[in-house]
Amino acid sequence: MDYSEISILKAQSHDPVSLEQVQRSLDPSAVILEYVVADPRSYCLVISKTDARIVALADKQSIEA
């Protein structure tokens, strides 16, 4: 895949990007997984071209073990 075509990756870190912009930029077969590891719960944000959801995971200590 030619990542230079994904303009969303060129956004500067201080420029907010909407979920819709991220989804529009994704290839139909691509998925973004963003992990938030914390106590008492951790989460995985799953973003695809057509869906976005938050999946609850175990706590930080369980994951790091």
PDB file of N, H, CA, C and O in Angstrom:
ATOM      1  N   MET A   1       0.846  -1.182   0.000  1.00  0.00           N
ATOM      2  CA  MET A   1       0.000   0.000   0.000  1.00  0.00           C
ATOM      3  C   MET A   1       0.890   1.244   0.000  1.00  0.00           C
ATOM      4  O   MET A   1       1.913   1.278   0.684  1.00  0.00           O
ATOM      5  N   ASP A   2       0.515   2.225  -0.738  1.00  0.00           N
ATOM      6  H   ASP A   2      -0.316   2.197  -1.294  1.00  0.00           H
ATOM      7  CA  ASP A   2       1.262   3.482  -0.805  1.00  0.00           C
ATOM      8  C   ASP A   2       0.704   4.433   0.250  1.00  0.00           C
ATOM      9  O   ASP A   2      -0.336   5.060   0.043  1.00  0.00           O
ATOM     10  N   TYR A   3       1.402   4.537   1.388  1.00  0.00           N
ATOM     11  H   TYR A   3       2.246   4.028   1.556  1.00  0.00           H
ATOM     12  CA  TYR A   3       0.919   5.346   2.494  1.00  0.00           C
ATOM     13  C   TYR A   3       0.948   6.837   2.199  1.00  0.00           C
ATOM     14  O   TYR A   3       0.325   7.611   2.925  1.00  0.00           O
ATOM     15  N   SER A   4       1.643   7.259   1.169  1.00  0.00           N
ATOM     16  H   SER A   4       2.149   6.630   0.579  1.00  0.00           H
ATOM     17  CA  SER A   4       1.666   8.685   0.842  1.00  0.00           C
ATOM     18  C   SER A   4       0.295   9.182   0.402  1.00  0.00           C
ATOM     19  O   SER A   4       0.034  10.384   0.422  1.00  0.00           O
ATOM     20  N   GLU A   5      -0.577   8.266   0.008  1.00  0.00           N
ATOM     21  H   GLU A   5      -0.365   7.289  -0.008  1.00  0.00           H
ATOM     22  CA  GLU A   5      -1.915   8.651  -0.435  1.00  0.00           C
ATOM     23  C   GLU A   5      -2.869   8.907   0.732  1.00  0.00           C
ATOM     24  O   GLU A   5      -3.944   9.472   0.533  1.00  0.00           O
ATOM     25  N   ILE A   6      -2.502   8.510   1.916  1.00  0.00           N
ATOM     26  H   ILE A   6      -1.628   8.051   2.078  1.00  0.00           H
ATOM     27  CA  ILE A   6      -3.378   8.688   3.074  1.00  0.00           C
ATOM     28  C   ILE A   6      -3.076  10.043   3.692  1.00  0.00           C
ATOM     29  O   ILE A   6      -2.179  10.179   4.524  1.00  0.00           O
ATOM     30  N   SER A   7      -3.832  11.031   3.275  1.00  0.00           N
ATOM     31  H   SER A   7      -4.561  10.921   2.600  1.00  0.00           H
ATOM     32  CA  SER A   7      -3.576  12.397   3.731  1.00  0.00           C
ATOM     33  C   SER A   7      -3.810  12.573   5.222  1.00  0.00           C
ATOM     34  O   SER A   7      -3.245  13.484   5.827  1.00  0.00           O
ATOM     35  N   ILE A   8      -4.627  11.725   5.825  1.00  0.00           N
ATOM     36  H   ILE A   8      -5.085  10.985   5.334  1.00  0.00           H
ATOM     37  CA  ILE A   8      -4.919  11.865   7.246  1.00  0.00           C
ATOM     38  C   ILE A   8      -3.651  11.681   8.071  1.00  0.00           C
ATOM     39  O   ILE A   8      -3.534  12.260   9.152  1.00  0.00           O
ATOM     40  N   LEU A   9      -2.707  10.893   7.587  1.00  0.00           N
ATOM     41  H   LEU A   9      -2.802  10.423   6.709  1.00  0.00           H
ATOM     42  CA  LEU A   9      -1.469  10.665   8.319  1.00  0.00           C
ATOM     43  C   LEU A   9      -0.553  11.877   8.266  1.00  0.00           C
ATOM     44  O   LEU A   9       0.399  11.973   9.041  1.00  0.00           O
ATOM     45  N   LYS A  10      -0.834  12.800   7.358  1.00  0.00           N
ATOM     46  H   LYS A  10      -1.607  12.722   6.729  1.00  0.00           H
ATOM     47  CA  LYS A  10      -0.023  14.000   7.227  1.00  0.00           C
ATOM     48  C   LYS A  10      -0.477  15.111   8.166  1.00  0.00           C
ATOM     49  O   LYS A  10       0.190  16.139   8.278  1.00  0.00           O
ATOM     50  N   ALA A  11      -1.615  14.909   8.845  1.00  0.00           N
ATOM     51  H   ALA A  11      -2.156  14.073   8.754  1.00  0.00           H
ATOM     52  CA  ALA A  11      -2.134  15.936   9.754  1.00  0.00           C
ATOM     53  C   ALA A  11      -1.158  16.122  10.911  1.00  0.00           C
ATOM     54  O   ALA A  11      -0.575  15.156  11.403  1.00  0.00           O
ATOM     55  N   GLN A  12      -0.990  17.348  11.334  1.00  0.00           N
ATOM     56  H   GLN A  12      -1.465  18.133  10.935  1.00  0.00           H
ATOM     57  CA  GLN A  12      -0.122  17.617  12.477  1.00  0.00           C
ATOM     58  C   GLN A  12      -0.839  17.200  13.752  1.00  0.00           C
ATOM     59  O   GLN A  12      -2.069  17.183  13.808  1.00  0.00           O
ATOM     60  N   SER A  13      -0.069  16.868  14.762  1.00  0.00           N
ATOM     61  H   SER A  13       0.930  16.882  14.716  1.00  0.00           H
ATOM     62  CA  SER A  13      -0.643  16.312  15.982  1.00  0.00           C
ATOM     63  C   SER A  13      -1.600  17.280  16.685  1.00  0.00           C
ATOM     64  O   SER A  13      -2.465  16.833  17.439  1.00  0.00           O
ATOM     65  N   HIS A  14      -1.473  18.563  16.464  1.00  0.00           N
ATOM     66  H   HIS A  14      -0.771  18.926  15.852  1.00  0.00           H
ATOM     67  CA  HIS A  14      -2.363  19.501  17.137  1.00  0.00           C
ATOM     68  C   HIS A  14      -3.621  19.810  16.319  1.00  0.00           C
ATOM     69  O   HIS A  14      -4.469  20.584  16.763  1.00  0.00           O
ATOM     70  N   ASP A  15      -3.747  19.230  15.160  1.00  0.00           N
ATOM     71  H   ASP A  15      -3.058  18.601  14.799  1.00  0.00           H
ATOM     72  CA  ASP A  15      -4.938  19.423  14.331  1.00  0.00           C
ATOM     73  C   ASP A  15      -5.913  18.276  14.573  1.00  0.00           C
ATOM     74  O   ASP A  15      -5.617  17.137  14.211  1.00  0.00           O
ATOM     75  N   PRO A  16      -7.072  18.551  15.178  1.00  0.00           N
ATOM     76  CA  PRO A  16      -8.037  17.478  15.405  1.00  0.00           C
ATOM     77  C   PRO A  16      -8.548  16.917  14.082  1.00  0.00           C
ATOM     78  O   PRO A  16      -8.701  17.640  13.097  1.00  0.00           O
ATOM     79  N   VAL A  17      -8.804  15.632  14.085  1.00  0.00           N
ATOM     80  H   VAL A  17      -8.679  15.045  14.885  1.00  0.00           H
ATOM     81  CA  VAL A  17      -9.318  14.948  12.908  1.00  0.00           C
ATOM     82  C   VAL A  17     -10.579  14.214  13.335  1.00  0.00           C
ATOM     83  O   VAL A  17     -10.580  13.517  14.350  1.00  0.00           O
ATOM     84  N   SER A  18     -11.640  14.364  12.576  1.00  0.00           N
ATOM     85  H   SER A  18     -11.640  14.930  11.752  1.00  0.00           H
ATOM     86  CA  SER A  18     -12.895  13.705  12.937  1.00  0.00           C
ATOM     87  C   SER A  18     -12.835  12.214  12.616  1.00  0.00           C
ATOM     88  O   SER A  18     -12.045  11.771  11.781  1.00  0.00           O
ATOM     89  N   LEU A  19     -13.679  11.458  13.293  1.00  0.00           N
ATOM     90  H   LEU A  19     -14.320  11.818  13.971  1.00  0.00           H
ATOM     91  CA  LEU A  19     -13.787  10.029  13.024  1.00  0.00           C
ATOM     92  C   LEU A  19     -14.144   9.797  11.561  1.00  0.00           C
ATOM     93  O   LEU A  19     -13.613   8.884  10.928  1.00  0.00           O
ATOM     94  N   GLU A  20     -15.027  10.606  11.033  1.00  0.00           N
ATOM     95  H   GLU A  20     -15.458  11.347  11.547  1.00  0.00           H
ATOM     96  CA  GLU A  20     -15.441  10.455   9.640  1.00  0.00           C
ATOM     97  C   GLU A  20     -14.260  10.650   8.687  1.00  0.00           C
ATOM     98  O   GLU A  20     -14.153   9.938   7.688  1.00  0.00           O
ATOM     99  N   GLN A  21     -13.383  11.595   8.980  1.00  0.00           N
ATOM    100  H   GLN A  21     -13.471  12.173   9.791  1.00  0.00           H
ATOM    101  CA  GLN A  21     -12.203  11.811   8.137  1.00  0.00           C
ATOM    102  C   GLN A  21     -11.280  10.604   8.176  1.00  0.00           C
ATOM    103  O   GLN A  21     -10.745  10.188   7.148  1.00  0.00           O
ATOM    104  N   VAL A  22     -11.098  10.052   9.350  1.00  0.00           N
ATOM    105  H   VAL A  22     -11.532  10.389  10.185  1.00  0.00           H
ATOM    106  CA  VAL A  22     -10.258   8.861   9.482  1.00  0.00           C
ATOM    107  C   VAL A  22     -10.861   7.718   8.679  1.00  0.00           C
ATOM    108  O   VAL A  22     -10.155   7.049   7.924  1.00  0.00           O
ATOM    109  N   GLN A  23     -12.151   7.493   8.836  1.00  0.00           N
ATOM    110  H   GLN A  23     -12.724   8.036   9.450  1.00  0.00           H
ATOM    111  CA  GLN A  23     -12.811   6.388   8.138  1.00  0.00           C
ATOM    112  C   GLN A  23     -12.756   6.561   6.622  1.00  0.00           C
ATOM    113  O   GLN A  23     -12.543   5.589   5.897  1.00  0.00           O
ATOM    114  N   ARG A  24     -12.945   7.777   6.141  1.00  0.00           N
ATOM    115  H   ARG A  24     -13.118   8.567   6.730  1.00  0.00           H
ATOM    116  CA  ARG A  24     -12.872   8.013   4.698  1.00  0.00           C
ATOM    117  C   ARG A  24     -11.482   7.706   4.141  1.00  0.00           C
ATOM    118  O   ARG A  24     -11.350   7.295   2.989  1.00  0.00           O
ATOM    119  N   SER A  25     -10.459   7.905   4.949  1.00  0.00           N
ATOM    120  H   SER A  25     -10.567   8.240   5.885  1.00  0.00           H
ATOM    121  CA  SER A  25      -9.091   7.714   4.470  1.00  0.00           C
ATOM    122  C   SER A  25      -8.654   6.249   4.481  1.00  0.00           C
ATOM    123  O   SER A  25      -7.629   5.904   3.891  1.00  0.00           O
ATOM    124  N   LEU A  26      -9.420   5.392   5.144  1.00  0.00           N
ATOM    125  H   LEU A  26     -10.252   5.672   5.623  1.00  0.00           H
ATOM    126  CA  LEU A  26      -9.020   3.993   5.272  1.00  0.00           C
ATOM    127  C   LEU A  26      -9.336   3.180   4.028  1.00  0.00           C
ATOM    128  O   LEU A  26     -10.361   3.383   3.377  1.00  0.00           O
ATOM    129  N   ASP A  27      -8.454   2.271   3.716  1.00  0.00           N
ATOM    130  H   ASP A  27      -7.622   2.106   4.245  1.00  0.00           H
ATOM    131  CA  ASP A  27      -8.698   1.258   2.691  1.00  0.00           C
ATOM    132  C   ASP A  27      -9.789   0.334   3.233  1.00  0.00           C
ATOM    133  O   ASP A  27      -9.838   0.117   4.444  1.00  0.00           O
ATOM    134  N   PRO A  28     -10.657  -0.214   2.397  1.00  0.00           N
ATOM    135  CA  PRO A  28     -11.738  -1.077   2.900  1.00  0.00           C
ATOM    136  C   PRO A  28     -11.256  -2.268   3.729  1.00  0.00           C
ATOM    137  O   PRO A  28     -11.998  -2.761   4.579  1.00  0.00           O
ATOM    138  N   SER A  29     -10.038  -2.735   3.499  1.00  0.00           N
ATOM    139  H   SER A  29      -9.435  -2.334   2.809  1.00  0.00           H
ATOM    140  CA  SER A  29      -9.540  -3.889   4.248  1.00  0.00           C
ATOM    141  C   SER A  29      -8.691  -3.491   5.464  1.00  0.00           C
ATOM    142  O   SER A  29      -8.180  -4.365   6.165  1.00  0.00           O
ATOM    143  N   ALA A  30      -8.536  -2.198   5.719  1.00  0.00           N
ATOM    144  H   ALA A  30      -8.951  -1.488   5.150  1.00  0.00           H
ATOM    145  CA  ALA A  30      -7.691  -1.726   6.819  1.00  0.00           C
ATOM    146  C   ALA A  30      -8.491  -1.529   8.104  1.00  0.00           C
ATOM    147  O   ALA A  30      -9.681  -1.216   8.073  1.00  0.00           O
ATOM    148  N   VAL A  31      -7.816  -1.717   9.220  1.00  0.00           N
ATOM    149  H   VAL A  31      -6.849  -1.971   9.245  1.00  0.00           H
ATOM    150  CA  VAL A  31      -8.408  -1.484  10.540  1.00  0.00           C
ATOM    151  C   VAL A  31      -7.361  -0.790  11.406  1.00  0.00           C
ATOM    152  O   VAL A  31      -6.191  -1.172  11.395  1.00  0.00           O
ATOM    153  N   ILE A  32      -7.775   0.219  12.148  1.00  0.00           N
ATOM    154  H   ILE A  32      -8.726   0.529  12.157  1.00  0.00           H
ATOM    155  CA  ILE A  32      -6.902   0.890  13.109  1.00  0.00           C
ATOM    156  C   ILE A  32      -7.260   0.375  14.496  1.00  0.00           C
ATOM    157  O   ILE A  32      -8.431   0.348  14.878  1.00  0.00           O
ATOM    158  N   LEU A  33      -6.242  -0.034  15.245  1.00  0.00           N
ATOM    159  H   LEU A  33      -5.291  -0.013  14.935  1.00  0.00           H
ATOM    160  CA  LEU A  33      -6.418  -0.457  16.631  1.00  0.00           C
ATOM    161  C   LEU A  33      -5.632   0.508  17.506  1.00  0.00           C
ATOM    162  O   LEU A  33      -4.417   0.639  17.361  1.00  0.00           O
ATOM    163  N   GLU A  34      -6.324   1.179  18.407  1.00  0.00           N
ATOM    164  H   GLU A  34      -7.311   1.072  18.524  1.00  0.00           H
ATOM    165  CA  GLU A  34      -5.683   2.122  19.328  1.00  0.00           C
ATOM    166  C   GLU A  34      -5.956   1.631  20.745  1.00  0.00           C
ATOM    167  O   GLU A  34      -7.108   1.514  21.162  1.00  0.00           O
ATOM    168  N   TYR A  35      -4.890   1.347  21.475  1.00  0.00           N
ATOM    169  H   TYR A  35      -3.954   1.442  21.136  1.00  0.00           H
ATOM    170  CA  TYR A  35      -5.025   0.793  22.815  1.00  0.00           C
ATOM    171  C   TYR A  35      -4.873   1.875  23.878  1.00  0.00           C
ATOM    172  O   TYR A  35      -4.014   2.751  23.780  1.00  0.00           O
ATOM    173  N   VAL A  36      -5.730   1.793  24.900  1.00  0.00           N
ATOM    174  H   VAL A  36      -6.428   1.081  24.980  1.00  0.00           H
ATOM    175  CA  VAL A  36      -5.633   2.631  26.090  1.00  0.00           C
ATOM    176  C   VAL A  36      -5.504   1.657  27.252  1.00  0.00           C
ATOM    177  O   VAL A  36      -6.470   0.993  27.630  1.00  0.00           O
ATOM    178  N   VAL A  37      -4.300   1.577  27.815  1.00  0.00           N
ATOM    179  H   VAL A  37      -3.516   2.116  27.508  1.00  0.00           H
ATOM    180  CA  VAL A  37      -4.034   0.629  28.896  1.00  0.00           C
ATOM    181  C   VAL A  37      -4.020   1.405  30.206  1.00  0.00           C
ATOM    182  O   VAL A  37      -3.188   2.290  30.405  1.00  0.00           O
ATOM    183  N   ALA A  38      -4.959   1.062  31.106  1.00  0.00           N
ATOM    184  H   ALA A  38      -5.635   0.343  30.944  1.00  0.00           H
ATOM    185  CA  ALA A  38      -5.114   1.809  32.353  1.00  0.00           C
ATOM    186  C   ALA A  38      -5.781   0.924  33.399  1.00  0.00           C
ATOM    187  O   ALA A  38      -6.177  -0.209  33.123  1.00  0.00           O
ATOM    188  N   ASP A  39      -5.894   1.469  34.597  1.00  0.00           N
ATOM    189  H   ASP A  39      -5.573   2.389  34.821  1.00  0.00           H
ATOM    190  CA  ASP A  39      -6.629   0.812  35.675  1.00  0.00           C
ATOM    191  C   ASP A  39      -7.848   1.653  35.987  1.00  0.00           C
ATOM    192  O   ASP A  39      -7.719   2.877  35.980  1.00  0.00           O
ATOM    193  N   PRO A  40      -8.992   1.117  36.254  1.00  0.00           N
ATOM    194  CA  PRO A  40      -9.247  -0.300  36.458  1.00  0.00           C
ATOM    195  C   PRO A  40      -9.570  -1.063  35.168  1.00  0.00           C
ATOM    196  O   PRO A  40      -9.684  -2.288  35.203  1.00  0.00           O
ATOM    197  N   ARG A  41      -9.720  -0.377  34.039  1.00  0.00           N
ATOM    198  H   ARG A  41      -9.628   0.618  34.010  1.00  0.00           H
ATOM    199  CA  ARG A  41     -10.013  -1.055  32.763  1.00  0.00           C
ATOM    200  C   ARG A  41      -9.106  -0.516  31.682  1.00  0.00           C
ATOM    201  O   ARG A  41      -8.618   0.612  31.751  1.00  0.00           O
ATOM    202  N   SER A  42      -8.891  -1.349  30.683  1.00  0.00           N
ATOM    203  H   SER A  42      -9.287  -2.266  30.626  1.00  0.00           H
ATOM    204  CA  SER A  42      -8.191  -0.938  29.474  1.00  0.00           C
ATOM    205  C   SER A  42      -9.158  -1.111  28.315  1.00  0.00           C
ATOM    206  O   SER A  42     -10.151  -1.832  28.415  1.00  0.00           O
ATOM    207  N   TYR A  43      -8.852  -0.445  27.225  1.00  0.00           N
ATOM    208  H   TYR A  43      -8.045   0.140  27.144  1.00  0.00           H
ATOM    209  CA  TYR A  43      -9.766  -0.465  26.080  1.00  0.00           C
ATOM    210  C   TYR A  43      -8.984  -0.527  24.784  1.00  0.00           C
ATOM    211  O   TYR A  43      -7.815  -0.149  24.720  1.00  0.00           O
ATOM    212  N   CYS A  44      -9.658  -1.013  23.752  1.00  0.00           N
ATOM    213  H   CYS A  44     -10.608  -1.320  23.804  1.00  0.00           H
ATOM    214  CA  CYS A  44      -9.122  -0.970  22.403  1.00  0.00           C
ATOM    215  C   CYS A  44     -10.164  -0.267  21.531  1.00  0.00           C
ATOM    216  O   CYS A  44     -11.316  -0.696  21.450  1.00  0.00           O
ATOM    217  N   LEU A  45      -9.747   0.801  20.891  1.00  0.00           N
ATOM    218  H   LEU A  45      -8.812   1.149  20.956  1.00  0.00           H
ATOM    219  CA  LEU A  45     -10.604   1.507  19.948  1.00  0.00           C
ATOM    220  C   LEU A  45     -10.372   0.881  18.582  1.00  0.00           C
ATOM    221  O   LEU A  45      -9.245   0.859  18.087  1.00  0.00           O
ATOM    222  N   VAL A  46     -11.440   0.371  17.973  1.00  0.00           N
ATOM    223  H   VAL A  46     -12.355   0.388  18.375  1.00  0.00           H
ATOM    224  CA  VAL A  46     -11.357  -0.321  16.688  1.00  0.00           C
ATOM    225  C   VAL A  46     -12.069   0.532  15.650  1.00  0.00           C
ATOM    226  O   VAL A  46     -13.264   0.803  15.766  1.00  0.00           O
ATOM    227  N   ILE A  47     -11.319   0.955  14.628  1.00  0.00           N
ATOM    228  H   ILE A  47     -10.348   0.735  14.534  1.00  0.00           H
ATOM    229  CA  ILE A  47     -11.893   1.806  13.575  1.00  0.00           C
ATOM    230  C   ILE A  47     -11.670   1.144  12.232  1.00  0.00           C
ATOM    231  O   ILE A  47     -10.541   0.817  11.865  1.00  0.00           O
ATOM    232  N   SER A  48     -12.757   0.949  11.500  1.00  0.00           N
ATOM    233  H   SER A  48     -13.674   1.214  11.798  1.00  0.00           H
ATOM    234  CA  SER A  48     -12.677   0.463  10.124  1.00  0.00           C
ATOM    235  C   SER A  48     -13.378   1.485   9.233  1.00  0.00           C
ATOM    236  O   SER A  48     -13.881   2.497   9.720  1.00  0.00           O
ATOM    237  N   LYS A  49     -13.411   1.227   7.966  1.00  0.00           N
ATOM    238  H   LYS A  49     -13.003   0.404   7.570  1.00  0.00           H
ATOM    239  CA  LYS A  49     -14.041   2.157   7.032  1.00  0.00           C
ATOM    240  C   LYS A  49     -15.519   2.348   7.330  1.00  0.00           C
ATOM    241  O   LYS A  49     -16.072   3.416   7.066  1.00  0.00           O
ATOM    242  N   THR A  50     -16.167   1.314   7.882  1.00  0.00           N
ATOM    243  H   THR A  50     -15.718   0.447   8.096  1.00  0.00           H
ATOM    244  CA  THR A  50     -17.616   1.368   8.073  1.00  0.00           C
ATOM    245  C   THR A  50     -18.068   1.256   9.530  1.00  0.00           C
ATOM    246  O   THR A  50     -19.267   1.311   9.806  1.00  0.00           O
ATOM    247  N   ASP A  51     -17.133   1.099  10.458  1.00  0.00           N
ATOM    248  H   ASP A  51     -16.160   1.054  10.233  1.00  0.00           H
ATOM    249  CA  ASP A  51     -17.524   0.859  11.842  1.00  0.00           C
ATOM    250  C   ASP A  51     -16.488   1.449  12.796  1.00  0.00           C
ATOM    251  O   ASP A  51     -15.317   1.597  12.447  1.00  0.00           O
ATOM    252  N   ALA A  52     -16.930   1.776  13.981  1.00  0.00           N
ATOM    253  H   ALA A  52     -17.882   1.656  14.265  1.00  0.00           H
ATOM    254  CA  ALA A  52     -16.031   2.203  15.063  1.00  0.00           C
ATOM    255  C   ALA A  52     -16.645   1.721  16.364  1.00  0.00           C
ATOM    256  O   ALA A  52     -17.839   1.895  16.606  1.00  0.00           O
ATOM    257  N   ARG A  53     -15.809   1.109  17.199  1.00  0.00           N
ATOM    258  H   ARG A  53     -14.839   0.968  17.002  1.00  0.00           H
ATOM    259  CA  ARG A  53     -16.319   0.611  18.476  1.00  0.00           C
ATOM    260  C   ARG A  53     -15.194   0.587  19.504  1.00  0.00           C
ATOM    261  O   ARG A  53     -14.011   0.627  19.163  1.00  0.00           O
ATOM    262  N   ILE A  54     -15.593   0.520  20.759  1.00  0.00           N
ATOM    263  H   ILE A  54     -16.553   0.488  21.036  1.00  0.00           H
ATOM    264  CA  ILE A  54     -14.655   0.411  21.864  1.00  0.00           C
ATOM    265  C   ILE A  54     -14.834  -0.972  22.485  1.00  0.00           C
ATOM    266  O   ILE A  54     -15.944  -1.373  22.832  1.00  0.00           O
ATOM    267  N   VAL A  55     -13.723  -1.688  22.617  1.00  0.00           N
ATOM    268  H   VAL A  55     -12.821  -1.362  22.334  1.00  0.00           H
ATOM    269  CA  VAL A  55     -13.738  -3.026  23.198  1.00  0.00           C
ATOM    270  C   VAL A  55     -13.069  -2.953  24.568  1.00  0.00           C
ATOM    271  O   VAL A  55     -11.926  -2.511  24.684  1.00  0.00           O
ATOM    272  N   ALA A  56     -13.777  -3.384  25.592  1.00  0.00           N
ATOM    273  H   ALA A  56     -14.706  -3.743  25.498  1.00  0.00           H
ATOM    274  CA  ALA A  56     -13.219  -3.394  26.946  1.00  0.00           C
ATOM    275  C   ALA A  56     -12.216  -4.538  27.076  1.00  0.00           C
ATOM    276  O   ALA A  56     -12.464  -5.654  26.619  1.00  0.00           O
ATOM    277  N   LEU A  57     -11.083  -4.241  27.705  1.00  0.00           N
ATOM    278  H   LEU A  57     -10.882  -3.335  28.076  1.00  0.00           H
ATOM    279  CA  LEU A  57     -10.038  -5.236  27.936  1.00  0.00           C
ATOM    280  C   LEU A  57      -9.819  -5.384  29.444  1.00  0.00           C
ATOM    281  O   LEU A  57     -10.496  -4.744  30.249  1.00  0.00           O
ATOM    282  N   ALA A  58      -8.880  -6.221  29.801  1.00  0.00           N
ATOM    283  H   ALA A  58      -8.331  -6.740  29.147  1.00  0.00           H
ATOM    284  CA  ALA A  58      -8.531  -6.409  31.210  1.00  0.00           C
ATOM    285  C   ALA A  58      -7.823  -5.164  31.748  1.00  0.00           C
ATOM    286  O   ALA A  58      -7.543  -4.222  31.008  1.00  0.00           O
ATOM    287  N   ASP A  59      -7.542  -5.182  33.047  1.00  0.00           N
ATOM    288  H   ASP A  59      -7.770  -5.948  33.649  1.00  0.00           H
ATOM    289  CA  ASP A  59      -6.822  -4.062  33.651  1.00  0.00           C
ATOM    290  C   ASP A  59      -5.349  -4.065  33.244  1.00  0.00           C
ATOM    291  O   ASP A  59      -4.851  -5.048  32.695  1.00  0.00           O
ATOM    292  N   LYS A  60      -4.674  -2.984  33.509  1.00  0.00           N
ATOM    293  H   LYS A  60      -5.079  -2.185  33.955  1.00  0.00           H
ATOM    294  CA  LYS A  60      -3.284  -2.798  33.096  1.00  0.00           C
ATOM    295  C   LYS A  60      -2.376  -3.899  33.641  1.00  0.00           C
ATOM    296  O   LYS A  60      -1.546  -4.433  32.905  1.00  0.00           O
ATOM    297  N   GLN A  61      -2.521  -4.239  34.904  1.00  0.00           N
ATOM    298  H   GLN A  61      -3.195  -3.805  35.502  1.00  0.00           H
ATOM    299  CA  GLN A  61      -1.654  -5.263  35.504  1.00  0.00           C
ATOM    300  C   GLN A  61      -1.811  -6.609  34.817  1.00  0.00           C
ATOM    301  O   GLN A  61      -0.818  -7.303  34.597  1.00  0.00           O
ATOM    302  N   SER A  62      -3.025  -6.992  34.478  1.00  0.00           N
ATOM    303  H   SER A  62      -3.831  -6.428  34.658  1.00  0.00           H
ATOM    304  CA  SER A  62      -3.267  -8.274  33.798  1.00  0.00           C
ATOM    305  C   SER A  62      -2.648  -8.271  32.408  1.00  0.00           C
ATOM    306  O   SER A  62      -2.069  -9.272  31.987  1.00  0.00           O
ATOM    307  N   ILE A  63      -2.764  -7.167  31.696  1.00  0.00           N
ATOM    308  H   ILE A  63      -3.235  -6.354  32.038  1.00  0.00           H
ATOM    309  CA  ILE A  63      -2.200  -7.076  30.347  1.00  0.00           C
ATOM    310  C   ILE A  63      -0.682  -7.128  30.395  1.00  0.00           C
ATOM    311  O   ILE A  63      -0.059  -7.830  29.598  1.00  0.00           O
ATOM    312  N   GLU A  64      -0.080  -6.390  31.321  1.00  0.00           N
ATOM    313  H   GLU A  64      -0.586  -5.819  31.969  1.00  0.00           H
ATOM    314  CA  GLU A  64       1.379  -6.343  31.397  1.00  0.00           C
ATOM    315  C   GLU A  64       1.994  -7.653  31.875  1.00  0.00           C
ATOM    316  O   GLU A  64       3.165  -7.925  31.609  1.00  0.00           O
ATOM    317  N   ALA A  65       1.202  -8.471  32.584  1.00  0.00           N
ATOM    318  H   ALA A  65       0.251  -8.249  32.800  1.00  0.00           H
ATOM    319  CA  ALA A  65       1.706  -9.766  33.049  1.00  0.00           C
ATOM    320  C   ALA A  65       1.880 -10.675  31.849  1.00  0.00           C
ATOM    321  O   ALA A  65       2.296 -11.824  32.000  1.00  0.00           O
TER     322      ALA A  65
END
